Amino acid sequence: MQISLVPLVMLGSSDPLVAHVRRALNVQGDNTLDQALAELLRGVQRANGIPPHGELDEQTLGLFGITAY
């Protein structure tokens, strides 16, 4: 299985996946990928060897055990 690195959710976008990531990180907020969450994601991505883009892609979601499908 090949993992897509194409962002599923980009900065400013709203998606239910964001709420799942917020729960995994224990971060308050809604379904919008805001600047604060993007910065946090960059740190998590960097720490896990993922290019730090601050967006949600399959590889980043996988860090939290979340699938997009």
Secondary structure as GFF3:
##gff-version 3
##sequence-region A 1 69
A	DSSP	alpha_helix	16	25	.	.	.	ID=ss1
A	DSSP	alpha_helix	35	47	.	.	.	ID=ss2
A	DSSP	alpha_helix	58	63	.	.	.	ID=ss3
###
